Amino acid sequence: SHMRIHIGSDHAGLELKNALSAYLTSKGHEVKDHGPFEYDALDDYPVFCIPAAQATAAEPGSFGIVIGGSGNGEQMAANKVNGVRAALVWSLETARLAREHNNANVISVGGRLHSIEDCQSFIDAFLATPFSGDERHIRRINQMSNFETTGEIK
């Protein structure tokens, strides 16, 4: 099934972002690139990753990809956006569990830590894995959402 995917990175993720955009487009997905569009060694990941996350949250059913050197800062930036559950993915298992257990809508990958091919396989696994819908997972996700909006865990 074809999906709408929002993607953003920083300079460390630029090459991977461009490769993933082309790869996902070739598979029939609609990719919206939130930048950067040229290499700038001093650019800042929140400038690109937060808008990609905001666009994902604003469009239920879409997914986001944020990319940096390690993926850590990019995941943190994305998770500041209400309605985003961004998972740092570094293996096929973390990709699948992010969807199956956490219903993640954003995947964060470290462009300096994995080959382009490995990142493609992580993203393929992430996009192909449905949320389990198990009651315990729904309960835990709702606890996070409640805290995000009300400041209470309930």
C-alpha positions as CSV (number, residue, x, y, z in Angstrom):
1,S,0.0,0.0,0.0
2,H,1.2,3.5,-0.9
3,M,1.8,5.9,2.0
4,R,2.6,9.6,2.5
5,I,6.0,9.9,4.1
6,H,7.5,13.1,5.5
7,I,11.3,13.1,5.7
8,G,13.8,15.5,7.2
9,S,17.5,15.3,8.3
10,D,20.5,17.4,8.9
11,H,23.8,17.6,7.0
12,A,24.9,14.2,8.4
13,G,21.8,12.6,7.1
14,L,21.5,14.5,3.8
15,E,23.0,11.8,1.5
16,L,20.8,9.1,3.2
17,K,17.7,11.3,3.0
18,N,18.1,11.8,-0.7
19,A,18.7,8.1,-1.3
20,L,15.7,7.1,0.8
21,S,13.5,9.7,-0.9
22,A,14.3,8.2,-4.3
23,Y,14.0,4.6,-3.0
24,L,10.6,5.2,-1.4
25,T,9.3,7.2,-4.4
26,S,10.4,4.3,-6.7
27,K,8.2,2.0,-4.5
28,G,5.2,4.3,-5.1
29,H,5.1,6.2,-1.9
30,E,4.5,9.9,-1.8
31,V,7.5,11.5,-0.2
32,K,7.5,15.1,1.1
33,D,11.0,16.3,1.7
34,H,11.4,18.9,4.5
35,G,15.0,19.5,3.8
36,P,17.8,20.2,3.9
37,F,18.3,20.6,0.2
38,E,22.0,21.4,0.1
39,Y,25.0,20.4,2.3
40,D,25.7,22.8,5.2
41,A,28.0,21.4,7.8
42,L,26.6,23.8,10.4
43,D,22.9,23.2,9.9
44,D,20.7,22.2,12.8
45,Y,18.5,19.1,12.8
46,P,15.5,20.6,14.7
47,V,15.0,23.0,11.8
48,F,14.2,20.1,9.5
49,C,13.1,17.3,11.8
50,I,10.5,19.2,13.7
51,P,8.6,20.3,10.5
52,A,8.7,16.7,9.2
53,A,7.3,15.5,12.6
54,Q,4.6,18.3,12.6
55,A,3.5,17.3,9.1
56,T,3.3,13.7,10.2
57,A,1.2,14.5,13.2
58,A,-1.1,16.8,11.2
59,E,-1.8,14.0,8.7
60,P,-3.0,10.8,10.4
61,G,-2.0,7.7,8.5
62,S,1.2,9.3,7.3
63,F,4.7,8.4,8.5
64,G,7.8,10.4,9.2
65,I,11.5,9.6,8.8
66,V,14.1,11.7,10.6
67,I,17.8,11.2,9.9
68,G,21.0,12.4,11.5
69,G,24.4,11.0,12.3
70,S,23.2,8.9,15.2
71,G,19.5,9.5,15.0
72,N,19.3,10.4,18.7
73,G,18.9,14.2,18.5
74,E,16.5,13.8,15.6
75,Q,14.3,11.4,17.6
76,M,14.3,13.8,20.5
77,A,13.3,16.8,18.3
78,A,10.5,14.8,16.6
79,N,9.2,13.6,20.0
80,K,8.7,17.3,21.1
81,V,5.8,17.5,18.6
82,N,2.4,16.6,20.1
83,G,1.0,13.4,18.6
84,V,4.4,12.1,17.5
85,R,5.8,8.8,18.7
86,A,9.3,8.7,17.2
87,A,11.4,5.6,17.6
88,L,15.2,5.3,17.2
89,V,15.6,2.3,15.0
90,W,18.9,0.4,14.6
91,S,17.8,-3.1,13.6
92,L,15.0,-5.0,12.0
93,E,13.7,-6.0,15.4
94,T,13.6,-2.4,16.7
95,A,11.9,-1.3,13.5
96,R,9.1,-4.0,13.9
97,L,8.6,-3.5,17.6
98,A,8.3,0.3,17.2
99,R,5.2,-0.3,15.1
100,E,3.9,-3.5,16.8
101,H,4.1,-2.3,20.4
102,N,4.5,1.5,20.3
103,N,2.4,2.4,17.2
104,A,5.3,4.7,16.2
105,N,4.5,7.1,13.4
106,V,8.1,8.5,13.0
107,I,11.3,6.4,12.5
108,S,14.7,7.9,13.4
109,V,17.9,6.4,11.9
110,G,21.5,7.2,12.2
111,G,23.0,7.8,8.7
112,R,26.6,7.4,10.0
113,L,25.9,4.1,11.7
114,H,24.3,2.0,8.9
115,S,24.6,1.4,5.2
116,I,21.9,2.9,2.9
117,E,20.7,-0.7,2.2
118,D,20.3,-1.5,6.0
119,C,18.4,1.8,6.5
120,Q,16.1,0.8,3.5
121,S,15.4,-2.6,5.1
122,F,14.7,-0.9,8.5
123,I,12.2,1.5,6.9
124,D,10.6,-1.3,4.8
125,A,10.1,-3.3,8.0
126,F,8.7,-0.3,9.9
127,L,6.2,0.5,7.2
128,A,5.2,-3.1,6.7
129,T,4.5,-3.9,10.3
130,P,1.0,-3.1,11.7
131,F,0.3,-2.0,15.2
132,S,-0.8,-5.0,17.2
133,G,-3.8,-3.2,18.8
134,D,-3.2,-5.2,22.0
135,E,-5.0,-3.6,25.0
136,R,-1.8,-3.3,27.0
137,H,-0.1,-1.3,24.3
138,I,-3.1,0.9,23.7
139,R,-3.2,1.6,27.5
140,R,0.5,2.6,27.6
141,I,0.2,4.8,24.5
142,N,-2.9,6.5,26.0
143,Q,-0.9,7.1,29.2
144,M,1.7,9.0,27.2
145,S,-0.9,10.9,25.1
146,N,-2.7,11.9,28.3
147,F,0.5,13.2,29.9
148,E,1.4,15.0,26.7
149,T,-2.0,16.9,26.7
150,T,-2.9,17.2,30.4
151,G,0.3,16.6,32.4
152,E,-1.3,13.6,34.1
153,I,-0.6,9.9,33.6
154,K,-4.0,8.3,33.5
